[in-house]
Amino acid sequence: MAGVGQAVAQGLGSGSAADALNAVATQGCPVRFSAADAAPPGEAYEAFIRRTAQVPTRNNLHDLFNGLVWLRFPQSKAALNRLQAEAIAAQGVGAVRGPVRDAITVFDENGALLLAPPSVSAVLWPLLLARDWRSLFVTHRALWAQAQLVLFGHALMEQLVCPGKPLTAHVWVLPFEPASDAGADPLPALDAALAADLSAARLQTKPFTPLPVLGVPGWWPDNDSPAFYADTSVFRPPRHSVTAATLP
């Protein structure tokens, strides 16, 4: 996403965020980016996108990052939008979103995915789900050299511009094995796998778990010290035990 982001940033010098995103969008992107006020009054944002394949885009970081995620995860973003629009069509827009729309919003704004070889995932995933932070980040720290946290949530990206220690991602529990070719871009296959896993039934289970992102080795210099993880206001213990059925 870095190269696309640089191209978009350069395009912003002479136009809107929507124009800059459209300029670098490929044929694989299922939407175009439009002016922030493109949706008619009274129509829900998600319903408008589903009906028109246009994403209203303001000239701010939040919407810019949202557009960049559309460019890199087109299948998954389209699947989330379809599920949102279906829920709106069935239930309308009210004060309460419901469990499916709530889960979509959490992941769309704040989601991430953890990629690692199966042997590494077999160690890291159970520790993450159990919120065994010391084992995850200190005891098995060396394993993170083989893992990659891929950001999905655009609000999460926006907050990482000026991050704070409590900043937490919601990591999707998705079994995924990257291609063995070290030079291959894993995102297209990851996008397809995530999109295939997205369903109203799956989302109702809230298949994601919290991860304080500045705790990821290499993401913040202070986490070189094990004492960084002793802050229980950030690295909180689990509310309940994790059973084997919750593991990917």
VOBA-1610 file (N, C-alpha, C; in pm, whole numbers, padded with zeros to 5 digits, always signed):
BEGIN
Met+00082-00120+00000Met+00000+00000+00000Met+00086+00125+00000Ala+00215+00113+00038Ala+00299+00231+00050Ala+00312+00305-00082Gly+00337+00229-00193Gly+00353+00294-00322Gly+00227+00364-00367Val+00112+00299-00349Val-00015+00362-00384Val-00038+00485-00298Gly-00008+00474-00170Gly-00026+00588-00080Gly+00056+00707-00120Gln+00179+00683-00164Gln+00265+00793-00208Gln+00207+00859-00333Ala+00155+00778-00424Ala+00096+00834-00546Ala-00026+00918-00514Val-00107+00869-00420Val-00226+00944-00380Val-00185+01075-00313Ala-00085+01069-00225Ala-00040+01189-00156Ala+00009+01294-00256Gln+00080+01250-00359Gln+00127+01344-00461Gln+00009+01405-00537Gly-00094+01321-00563Gly-00211+01370-00634Gly-00291+01471-00555Leu-00283+01464-00423Leu-00359+01556-00340Leu-00312+01700-00354Gly-00190+01718-00405Gly-00139+01854-00417Gly-00219+01939-00514Ser-00291+01875-00606Ser-00362+01952-00707Ser-00510+01919-00717Gly-00565+01841-00623Gly-00705+01805-00631Gly-00757+01746-00502Ser-00871+01679-00514Ser-00935+01622-00396Ser-00883+01482-00369Ala-00914+01432-00249Ala-00879+01294-00216Ala-00947+01197-00311Ala-01072+01224-00345Ala-01145+01136-00437Ala-01076+01130-00572Asp-01035+01245-00625Asp-00967+01248-00754Asp-00835+01172-00749Ala-00761+01190-00641Ala-00632+01123-00628Ala-00648+00972-00620Leu-00749+00926-00547Leu-00775+00782-00537Leu-00819+00725-00670Asn-00908+00795-00739Asn-00954+00747-00870Asn-00839+00738-00970Ala-00742+00826-00956Ala-00631+00828-01051Ala-00544+00704-01041Val-00541+00640-00924Val-00455+00523-00907Val-00536+00394-00894Ala-00669+00402-00896Ala-00752+00283-00885Ala-00736+00195-01008Thr-00730+00066-00987Thr-00718-00029-01097Thr-00855-00083-01134Gln-00861-00164-01237Gln-00987-00222-01280Gln-01044-00318-01175Gly-00958-00367-01086Gly-01005-00458-00982Gly-01079-00390-00870Cys-01075-00258-00866Cys-01147-00186-00761Cys-01293-00173-00801Pro-01386-00221-00717Pro-01528-00223-00756Pro-01600-00091-00737Val-01532+00013-00690Val-01597+00141-00664Val-01516+00254-00724Arg-01581+00370-00734Arg-01516+00496-00763Arg-01537+00586-00642Phe-01455+00688-00632Phe-01460+00778-00518Phe-01520+00911-00563Ser-01616+00959-00487Ser-01693+01077-00527Ser-01686+01184-00420Ala-01746+01298-00449Ala-01749+01409-00354Ala-01821+01366-00226Ala-01785+01429-00117Ala-01840+01391+00014Ala-01991+01405+00020Asp-02048+01498-00058Asp-02192+01522-00053Asp-02266+01454-00168Ala-02206+01348-00224Ala-02268+01283-00339Ala-02397+01210-00303Ala-02405+01155-00184Ala-02525+01080-00144Ala-02641+01175-00121Pro-02761+01139-00167Pro-02877+01226-00143Pro-02915+01230+00004Pro-02974+01339+00051Pro-03014+01348+00191Pro-03107+01233+00229Gly-03079+01173+00344Gly-03165+01068+00394Gly-03122+00927+00356Glu-03030+00913+00259Glu-02985+00777+00223Glu-02862+00741+00304Ala-02862+00622+00362Ala-02749+00577+00442Ala-02623+00565+00357Tyr-02511+00599+00416Tyr-02381+00595+00348Tyr-02356+00458+00285Glu-02374+00351+00361Glu-02346+00217+00311Glu-02442+00179+00198Ala-02569+00217+00213Ala-02668+00186+00109Ala-02635+00259-00021Phe-02590+00382-00010Phe-02553+00459-00129Phe-02436+00394-00202Ile-02336+00349-00127Ile-02221+00282-00190Ile-02267+00157-00263Arg-02352+00079-00198Arg-02400-00045-00259Arg-02482-00017-00385Arg-02563+00088-00384Arg-02651+00118-00497Arg-02575+00176-00615Thr-02474+00258-00587Thr-02409+00334-00693Thr-02264+00295-00722Ala-02203+00215-00634Ala-02060+00184-00645Ala-01975+00310-00638Gln-02023+00409-00562Gln-01948+00531-00535Gln-01926+00546-00385Val-01807+00588-00348Val-01774+00608-00207Val-01758+00758-00181Pro-01851+00821-00111Pro-01833+00962-00077Pro-01706+00980+00005Thr-01624+01075-00036Thr-01490+01087+00022Thr-01459+01231+00057Arg-01437+01254+00186Arg-01398+01387+00233Arg-01247+01405+00216Asn-01202+01528+00220Asn-01059+01557+00209Asn-00995+01554+00347Asn-00991+01435+00405Asn-00925+01419+00535Asn-00857+01282+00540Leu-00774+01261+00642Leu-00698+01137+00652Leu-00789+01016+00667His-00896+01030+00743His-00986+00918+00768His-01039+00861+00637Asp-01090+00945+00552Asp-01147+00898+00427Asp-01040+00860+00325Leu-00925+00924+00333Leu-00815+00887+00246Leu-00769+00744+00276Phe-00752+00712+00404Phe-00713+00576+00440Phe-00823+00477+00402Asn-00949+00516+00417Asn-01058+00429+00376Asn-01046+00395+00227Gly-01016+00496+00147Gly-00999+00473+00004Gly-00882+00381-00026Leu-00773+00398+00047Leu-00657+00313+00025Leu-00688+00167+00058Val-00770+00145+00161Val-00808+00007+00194Val-00896-00051+00084Trp-00986+00029+00027Trp-01065-00018-00087Trp-00972-00063-00201Leu-00863+00008-00222Leu-00772-00026-00331Leu-00696-00154-00303Arg-00666-00184-00178Arg-00585-00300-00145Arg-00668-00422-00102Phe-00789-00400-00053Phe-00876-00510-00012Phe-01013-00495-00079Pro-01018-00490-00212Pro-01145-00461-00279Pro-01253-00565-00254Gln-01217-00693-00251Gln-01318-00797-00231Gln-01375-00792-00088Ser-01290-00772+00008Ser-01334-00770+00148Ser-01417-00645+00178Lys-01374-00531+00126Lys-01452-00409+00148Lys-01588-00420+00081Ala-01593-00478-00039Ala-01720-00494-00107Ala-01811-00590-00030Ala-01753-00696+00026Ala-01833-00791+00104Ala-01890-00725+00230Leu-01809-00646+00298Leu-01858-00576+00417Leu-01968-00478+00380Asn-01951-00407+00269Asn-02053-00311+00226Asn-02183-00382+00190Arg-02172-00496+00122Arg-02292-00573+00087Arg-02367-00616+00212Leu-02294-00665+00313Leu-02358-00709+00436Leu-02422-00592+00511Gln-02354-00478+00511Gln-02412-00358+00573Gln-02541-00318+00502Ala-02537-00314+00369Ala-02654-00271+00293Ala-02770-00369+00310Glu-02740-00497+00315Glu-02846-00597+00335Glu-02911-00580+00473Ala-02829-00553+00574Ala-02884-00533+00708Ala-02969-00406+00713Ile-02924-00300+00645Ile-03002-00175+00642Ile-03134-00199+00570Ala-03130-00272+00460Ala-03253-00299+00385Ala-03353-00380+00467Ala-03300-00471+00549Ala-03388-00558+00628Ala-03438-00491+00755Gln-03353-00407+00816Gln-03384-00354+00949Gln-03401-00204+00952Gly-03361-00135+00847Gly-03364+00010+00848Gly-03247+00066+00926Val-03245+00197+00940Val-03140+00265+01016Val-03202+00318+01144Gly-03156+00263+01255Gly-03211+00304+01384Gly-03102+00336+01483Ala-03142+00359+01607Ala-03045+00393+01710Ala-02953+00276+01742Val-03002+00153+01720Val-02923+00033+01748Val-02888-00034+01615Arg-02762-00058+01592Arg-02718-00115+01466Arg-02745-00265+01457Gly-02740-00335+01569Gly-02751-00480+01566Gly-02614-00543+01564Pro-02604-00673+01602Pro-02473-00736+01618Pro-02390-00745+01491Val-02455-00769+01376Val-02378-00782+01252Val-02319-00648+01211Arg-02401-00544+01209Arg-02350-00413+01169Arg-02249-00359+01270Asp-02269-00389+01398Asp-02171-00350+01499Asp-02036-00414+01470Ala-02038-00545+01442Ala-01914-00617+01417Ala-01846-00566+01290Ile-01925-00537+01187Ile-01868-00482+01064Ile-01800-00349+01091Thr-01867-00264+01167Thr-01811-00132+01196Thr-01680-00143+01272Val-01676-00231+01372Val-01554-00248+01451Val-01438-00291+01362Phe-01463-00392+01279Phe-01354-00443+01197Phe-01316-00346+01085Asp-01416-00286+01022Asp-01390-00193+00913Asp-01309-00073+00960Glu-01337-00027+01080Glu-01267+00089+01133Glu-01135+00053+01200Asn-01128-00067+01260Asn-01019-00093+01353Asn-00954-00230+01335Gly-00980-00296+01221Gly-00935-00433+01205Gly-00791-00447+01159Ala-00739-00567+01181Ala-00606-00606+01134Ala-00605-00757+01117Leu-00505-00806+01046Leu-00490-00950+01026Leu-00346-00988+01056Leu-00330-01104+01118Leu-00197-01152+01154Leu-00158-01264+01057Leu-00049-01243+00983Leu+00000-01343+00889Leu+00126-01407+00944Ala+00133-01539+00933Ala+00251-01611+00978Ala+00245-01753+00923Pro+00357-01819+00908Pro+00356-01960+00869Pro+00279-02043+00972Pro+00225-02157+00931Pro+00143-02238+01023Pro+00213-02272+01155Ser+00341-02302+01149Ser+00411-02339+01272Ser+00420-02222+01369Val+00428-02100+01314Val+00433-01980+01398Val+00293-01944+01447Ser+00194-01951+01358Ser+00056-01924+01397Ser+00011-02016+01509Ala+00055-02141+01505Ala+00015-02239+01606Ala+00060-02197+01746Val+00163-02113+01752Val+00210-02062+01882Val+00146-01928+01913Leu+00150-01835+01816Leu+00108-01698+01844Leu-00043-01684+01862Trp-00123-01750+01776Trp-00268-01732+01782Trp-00326-01770+01918Pro-00296-01888+01973Pro-00353-01921+02104Pro-00313-01822+02214Leu-00190-01774+02208Leu-00145-01677+02308Leu-00218-01544+02292Leu-00241-01502+02167Leu-00314-01379+02143Leu-00458-01391+02192Leu-00522-01503+02159Leu-00661-01522+02202Leu-00673-01532+02353Ala-00571-01587+02416Ala-00572-01598+02562Ala-00526-01469+02630Arg-00480-01373+02551Arg-00424-01247+02602Arg-00310-01273+02701Asp-00228-01371+02668Asp-00108-01401+02746Asp+00003-01315+02688Trp+00000-01188+02725Trp+00085-01090+02660Trp+00233-01117+02679Arg+00272-01160+02799Arg+00415-01182+02823Arg+00468-01298+02739Ser+00390-01405+02730Ser+00434-01516+02646Ser+00436-01476+02499Leu+00333-01399+02459Leu+00320-01359+02320Leu+00433-01267+02275Phe+00467-01170+02359Phe+00560-01065+02315Phe+00700-01075+02375Val+00716-01151+02483Val+00848-01161+02546Val+00905-01301+02528Thr+00835-01402+02580Thr+00888-01538+02571Thr+00908-01583+02427His+00809-01555+02342His+00815-01599+02201His+00840-01481+02107Arg+00913-01384+02154Arg+00936-01263+02076Arg+01004-01292+01942Ala+01095-01388+01941Ala+01170-01416+01819Ala+01080-01461+01705Leu+00965-01521+01737Leu+00875-01569+01633Leu+00814-01455+01552Trp+00810-01335+01609Trp+00750-01223+01538Trp+00831-01181+01415Ala+00956-01228+01406Ala+01034-01202+01285Ala+00974-01273+01164Gln+00891-01375+01190Gln+00826-01450+01082Gln+00678-01414+01066Ala+00631-01316+01143Ala+00490-01278+01140Ala+00475-01136+01088Gln+00356-01106+01040Gln+00327-00972+00987Gln+00187-00933+01028Leu+00173-00817+01089Leu+00042-00762+01123Leu+00001-00670+01009Val-00105-00707+00937Val-00153-00631+00822Val-00273-00549+00865Leu-00265-00419+00850Leu-00373-00330+00893Leu-00486-00330+00791Phe-00609-00325+00842Phe-00728-00318+00758Phe-00813-00196+00792Gly-00824-00164+00919Gly-00912-00057+00963Gly-00857+00081+00932His-00938+00164+00864His-00888+00295+00826His-00878+00391+00943Ala-00967+00378+01043Ala-00954+00463+01162Ala-00829+00426+01241Leu-00795+00299+01242Leu-00672+00253+01307Leu-00550+00317+01240Met-00550+00320+01108Met-00439+00382+01035Met-00429+00530+01068Glu-00544+00595+01074Glu-00545+00738+01105Glu-00486+00764+01243Gln-00523+00681+01340Gln-00472+00700+01476Gln-00323+00670+01486Leu-00274+00582+01400Leu-00132+00550+01403Leu-00044+00663+01350Val-00104+00765+01292Val-00027+00883+01252Val+00034+00948+01377Cys-00041+00953+01485Cys+00007+01004+01615Cys-00036+00904+01721Pro+00029+00790+01734Pro-00022+00681+01817Pro-00001+00702+01966Gly-00086+00638+02044Gly-00071+00630+02188Gly-00064+00485+02230Lys-00008+00459+02344Lys+00012+00321+02390Lys-00117+00240+02395Pro-00232+00297+02436Pro-00354+00216+02444Pro-00416+00178+02310Leu-00363+00228+02199Leu-00424+00204+02068Leu-00431+00054+02041Thr-00552+00006+02016Thr-00575-00137+02005Thr-00644-00172+01873Ala-00590-00271+01804Ala-00653-00326+01684Ala-00740-00443+01722His-00834-00476+01635His-00915-00597+01650His-00872-00693+01540Val-00805-00800+01579Val-00742-00890+01485Val-00837-01004+01451Trp-00861-01021+01321Trp-00952-01125+01271Trp-00887-01262+01284Val-00960-01356+01339Val-00910-01492+01354Val-00933-01564+01221Leu-00834-01559+01135Leu-00847-01613+01000Leu-00728-01702+00968Pro-00750-01833+00954Pro-00639-01920+00913Pro-00597-01885+00770Phe-00473-01851+00753Phe-00426-01812+00619Phe-00278-01841+00611Glu-00238-01909+00505Glu-00098-01940+00484Glu-00046-01862+00364Pro+00043-01766+00386Pro+00096-01689+00273Pro+00168-01779+00173Ala+00176-01734+00048Ala+00245-01811-00055Ala+00392-01830-00018Ser+00447-01941-00062Ser+00586-01972-00028Ser+00685-01880-00099Asp+00642-01817-00208Asp+00728-01725-00282Asp+00750-01598-00200Ala+00872-01579-00155Ala+00901-01467-00066Ala+00877-01333-00133Gly+00885-01328-00266Gly+00866-01201-00335Gly+00723-01172-00373Ala+00631-01265-00347Ala+00492-01247-00388Ala+00419-01156-00291Asp+00327-01078-00344Asp+00243-00992-00262Asp+00132-01079-00202Pro+00125-01093-00069Pro+00024-01181-00009Pro-00115-01120-00005Leu-00129-00990-00032Leu-00257-00924-00008Leu-00370-00970-00100Pro-00348-00993-00230Pro-00461-01040-00311Pro-00520-01171-00261Ala-00435-01267-00227Ala-00485-01394-00175Ala-00548-01376-00038Leu-00489-01289+00044Leu-00546-01262+00176Leu-00682-01195+00163Asp-00694-01102+00069Asp-00821-01035+00045Asp-00928-01137+00006Ala-00894-01229-00084Ala-00990-01331-00127Ala-01030-01422-00012Ala-00932-01459+00071Ala-00963-01548+00184Ala-01051-01478+00287Leu-01022-01354+00314Leu-01103-01280+00409Leu-01244-01259+00357Ala-01256-01219+00231Ala-01387-01196+00172Ala-01472-01323+00177Ala-01408-01438+00153Ala-01481-01564+00156Ala-01526-01599+00297Asp-01456-01550+00396Asp-01489-01581+00536Asp-01592-01486+00593Leu-01620-01376+00524Leu-01712-01277+00575Leu-01857-01319+00548Ser-01933-01331+00652Ser-02075-01363+00642Ser-02144-01309+00765Ala-02274-01290+00757Ala-02349-01241+00873Ala-02334-01337+00991Ala-02340-01468+00963Ala-02329-01566+01071Ala-02192-01560+01136Arg-02088-01545+01056Arg-01951-01538+01110Arg-01932-01411+01190Leu-01982-01301+01139Leu-01964-01174+01208Leu-02036-01169+01341Gln-02149-01238+01352Gln-02222-01239+01479Gln-02140-01298+01592Thr-02041-01381+01559Thr-01955-01440+01661Thr-01843-01346+01704Lys-01831-01231+01636Lys-01722-01136+01660Lys-01587-01208+01656Pro-01549-01255+01537Pro-01428-01337+01523Pro-01299-01257+01521Phe-01287-01163+01612Phe-01163-01087+01623Phe-01130-01070+01770Thr-01005-01039+01794Thr-00956-01030+01932Thr-00866-00907+01944Pro-00864-00840+02060Pro-00787-00717+02073Pro-00636-00740+02077Leu-00565-00646+02017Leu-00419-00648+02019Leu-00367-00505+02028Pro-00302-00466+02139Pro-00239-00333+02147Pro-00124-00325+02046Val-00142-00247+01942Val-00051-00255+01828Val+00091-00208+01859Leu+00108-00118+01954Leu+00243-00073+01986Leu+00322-00178+02062Gly+00254-00287+02098Gly+00324-00399+02160Gly+00390-00491+02061Val+00354-00480+01933Val+00413-00567+01831Val+00563-00536+01819Pro+00648-00636+01832Pro+00793-00611+01821Pro+00829-00538+01692Gly+00908-00433+01709Gly+00951-00352+01595Gly+00861-00234+01565Trp+00744-00227+01631Trp+00650-00118+01602Trp+00672+00004+01692Trp+00742-00013+01803Trp+00759+00098+01897Trp+00885+00072+01978Pro+00977+00165+01985Pro+01106+00137+02051Pro+01094+00100+02198Asp+00996+00155+02268Asp+00985+00127+02411Asp+00952-00018+02441Asn+00895-00090+02342Asn+00859-00229+02373Asn+00978-00324+02368Asp+01098-00270+02345Asp+01218-00353+02357Asp+01237-00400+02501Ser+01181-00325+02596Ser+01191-00361+02737Ser+01070-00445+02779Pro+01092-00560+02845Pro+00979-00640+02892Pro+00885-00564+02985Ala+00937-00459+03051Ala+00855-00381+03143Ala+00741-00310+03069Phe+00756-00289+02939Phe+00652-00223+02860Phe+00519-00297+02870Tyr+00526-00429+02883Tyr+00405-00512+02883Tyr+00345-00531+03022Ala+00405-00470+03123Ala+00353-00483+03259Ala+00238-00388+03287Asp+00209-00300+03194Asp+00101-00201+03210Asp-00034-00269+03186Thr-00101-00308+03293Thr-00226-00383+03280Thr-00343-00296+03237Ser-00326-00163+03233Ser-00432-00078+03179Ser-00439-00090+03027Val-00329-00136+02966Val-00324-00158+02822Val-00326-00307+02790Phe-00235-00380+02852Phe-00225-00524+02828Phe-00309-00596+02934Arg-00438-00596+02908Arg-00534-00644+03007Arg-00546-00796+03004Pro-00571-00854+03120Pro-00591-01000+03123Pro-00724-01036+03060Pro-00743-01161+03021Pro-00870-01202+02959Pro-00985-01194+03058Arg-01106-01166+03003Arg-01225-01163+03086Arg-01274-01303+03119His-01240-01398+03033His-01283-01536+03053His-01182-01626+02985Ser-01188-01755+03014Ser-01096-01848+02955Ser-01127-01869+02808Val-01026-01900+02730Val-01041-01925+02587Val-01043-02075+02565Thr-01144-02125+02498Thr-01156-02268+02472Thr-01097-02301+02337Ala-01071-02429+02315Ala-01012-02472+02189Ala-01101-02441+02071Ala-01232-02430+02094Ala-01326-02407+01984Ala-01308-02268+01923Thr-01246-02176+01996Thr-01229-02041+01945Thr-01102-02026+01862Leu-01017-02128+01861Leu-00892-02119+01788Leu-00915-02140+01640Pro-00837-02071+01556Pro-00855-02086+01412Pro-00809-02223+01364
//
